[in-house]
Amino acid sequence: MITYRRLKKTDAVTSRAVHALCAELSKDAGKNYSAVLLARAVKEKNNFICAAYERGVLVGMATLVHAVTLKGMCGRIEDVVVHETMRGKGVGRELMRRLMKEARRQKIKQLELTSRPKRTAANKLYQSLGFTIRETNVYRMML
């Protein structure tokens, strides 16, 4: 049975499991991961990290980040990843459902996320949940 809960603290086992999931998410996420960043992310009051466990082992996670802007409360979903052995079993859908529920609880009116086009299953999931593709440019500057 898969259980879901907010990630509220970290330890060495959790840190290793999150690092492994980050490596599945992308090369950069795995390379840039650190236990210090995880600890900061967990403590950050504007983050809600939902974790999925099977028999006590971390098998998936997703993060809701929220902020107050001039438009109101906005949310962004980051780092949605499910262990490759658990994909296709509804874990990603349930993680997303829980983040959406938390966003509503926080009165967030708009959620955004990005996903690489090659992540076909993830893109289909997001669209099935009601996310729509925006016509926009995404810019990045490395500092």
Contacts in CASP RR format, 6 or more apart in sequence:
PFRMAT RR
TARGET T0000
AUTHOR 0000-0000-0000
METHOD contacts of the structure
MODEL  1
MITYRRLKKTDAVTSRAVHALCAELSKDAGKNYSAVLLARAVKEKNNFIC
AAYERGVLVGMATLVHAVTLKGMCGRIEDVVVHETMRGKGVGRELMRRLM
KEARRQKIKQLELTSRPKRTAANKLYQSLGFTIRETNVYRMML
1 54 0 8 1.000
2 52 0 8 1.000
2 53 0 8 1.000
2 54 0 8 1.000
2 59 0 8 1.000
2 86 0 8 1.000
2 89 0 8 1.000
2 91 0 8 1.000
2 94 0 8 1.000
3 52 0 8 1.000
3 53 0 8 1.000
3 54 0 8 1.000
3 56 0 8 1.000
4 50 0 8 1.000
4 51 0 8 1.000
4 52 0 8 1.000
4 53 0 8 1.000
4 94 0 8 1.000
4 95 0 8 1.000
4 98 0 8 1.000
5 50 0 8 1.000
5 51 0 8 1.000
5 53 0 8 1.000
6 48 0 8 1.000
6 49 0 8 1.000
6 50 0 8 1.000
6 51 0 8 1.000
7 14 0 8 1.000
7 42 0 8 1.000
7 49 0 8 1.000
7 50 0 8 1.000
7 51 0 8 1.000
7 61 0 8 1.000
8 42 0 8 1.000
9 42 0 8 1.000
10 18 0 8 1.000
10 35 0 8 1.000
10 38 0 8 1.000
10 39 0 8 1.000
10 42 0 8 1.000
12 35 0 8 1.000
14 38 0 8 1.000
14 58 0 8 1.000
15 35 0 8 1.000
15 38 0 8 1.000
17 57 0 8 1.000
17 58 0 8 1.000
18 33 0 8 1.000
18 38 0 8 1.000
18 58 0 8 1.000
18 61 0 8 1.000
19 30 0 8 1.000
19 33 0 8 1.000
19 35 0 8 1.000
20 83 0 8 1.000
21 58 0 8 1.000
21 60 0 8 1.000
21 61 0 8 1.000
21 81 0 8 1.000
21 83 0 8 1.000
22 29 0 8 1.000
22 30 0 8 1.000
22 33 0 8 1.000
22 79 0 8 1.000
22 81 0 8 1.000
23 29 0 8 1.000
23 30 0 8 1.000
23 33 0 8 1.000
24 81 0 8 1.000
24 83 0 8 1.000
24 84 0 8 1.000
25 79 0 8 1.000
25 81 0 8 1.000
29 79 0 8 1.000
41 47 0 8 1.000
41 49 0 8 1.000
41 63 0 8 1.000
42 49 0 8 1.000
46 65 0 8 1.000
46 66 0 8 1.000
46 67 0 8 1.000
47 63 0 8 1.000
47 64 0 8 1.000
47 65 0 8 1.000
48 63 0 8 1.000
48 64 0 8 1.000
48 66 0 8 1.000
48 99 0 8 1.000
48 102 0 8 1.000
49 61 0 8 1.000
49 62 0 8 1.000
49 63 0 8 1.000
49 64 0 8 1.000
50 61 0 8 1.000
50 62 0 8 1.000
50 63 0 8 1.000
50 64 0 8 1.000
50 95 0 8 1.000
50 98 0 8 1.000
50 99 0 8 1.000
50 102 0 8 1.000
51 58 0 8 1.000
51 60 0 8 1.000
51 61 0 8 1.000
52 58 0 8 1.000
52 59 0 8 1.000
52 60 0 8 1.000
52 61 0 8 1.000
52 82 0 8 1.000
52 86 0 8 1.000
52 91 0 8 1.000
52 92 0 8 1.000
52 94 0 8 1.000
52 95 0 8 1.000
53 59 0 8 1.000
54 86 0 8 1.000
58 83 0 8 1.000
59 82 0 8 1.000
59 83 0 8 1.000
59 85 0 8 1.000
59 86 0 8 1.000
59 91 0 8 1.000
60 81 0 8 1.000
60 82 0 8 1.000
60 83 0 8 1.000
60 86 0 8 1.000
60 91 0 8 1.000
60 92 0 8 1.000
60 95 0 8 1.000
61 79 0 8 1.000
61 80 0 8 1.000
61 81 0 8 1.000
61 95 0 8 1.000
62 77 0 8 1.000
62 78 0 8 1.000
62 79 0 8 1.000
62 80 0 8 1.000
62 81 0 8 1.000
62 92 0 8 1.000
62 95 0 8 1.000
62 96 0 8 1.000
62 98 0 8 1.000
62 99 0 8 1.000
63 77 0 8 1.000
63 78 0 8 1.000
63 79 0 8 1.000
63 80 0 8 1.000
63 99 0 8 1.000
64 75 0 8 1.000
64 76 0 8 1.000
64 77 0 8 1.000
64 78 0 8 1.000
64 99 0 8 1.000
64 102 0 8 1.000
64 103 0 8 1.000
64 111 0 8 1.000
65 75 0 8 1.000
65 76 0 8 1.000
65 77 0 8 1.000
65 78 0 8 1.000
66 73 0 8 1.000
66 74 0 8 1.000
66 75 0 8 1.000
66 76 0 8 1.000
66 103 0 8 1.000
66 106 0 8 1.000
66 108 0 8 1.000
67 73 0 8 1.000
67 74 0 8 1.000
67 75 0 8 1.000
67 76 0 8 1.000
68 74 0 8 1.000
71 109 0 8 1.000
71 110 0 8 1.000
72 109 0 8 1.000
73 106 0 8 1.000
73 107 0 8 1.000
73 108 0 8 1.000
73 109 0 8 1.000
73 110 0 8 1.000
74 108 0 8 1.000
74 109 0 8 1.000
74 110 0 8 1.000
74 111 0 8 1.000
74 112 0 8 1.000
75 103 0 8 1.000
75 108 0 8 1.000
75 110 0 8 1.000
75 111 0 8 1.000
75 112 0 8 1.000
76 111 0 8 1.000
76 112 0 8 1.000
76 113 0 8 1.000
77 96 0 8 1.000
77 99 0 8 1.000
77 111 0 8 1.000
77 112 0 8 1.000
77 113 0 8 1.000
78 113 0 8 1.000
80 92 0 8 1.000
80 95 0 8 1.000
80 96 0 8 1.000
80 113 0 8 1.000
80 122 0 8 1.000
82 88 0 8 1.000
82 91 0 8 1.000
82 92 0 8 1.000
82 95 0 8 1.000
87 121 0 8 1.000
88 121 0 8 1.000
92 125 0 8 1.000
93 125 0 8 1.000
93 128 0 8 1.000
93 129 0 8 1.000
96 125 0 8 1.000
96 126 0 8 1.000
96 129 0 8 1.000
97 129 0 8 1.000
99 111 0 8 1.000
100 111 0 8 1.000
100 129 0 8 1.000
103 111 0 8 1.000
111 131 0 8 1.000
112 134 0 8 1.000
113 126 0 8 1.000
113 131 0 8 1.000
114 138 0 8 1.000
115 122 0 8 1.000
115 123 0 8 1.000
115 126 0 8 1.000
117 123 0 8 1.000
127 133 0 8 1.000
END
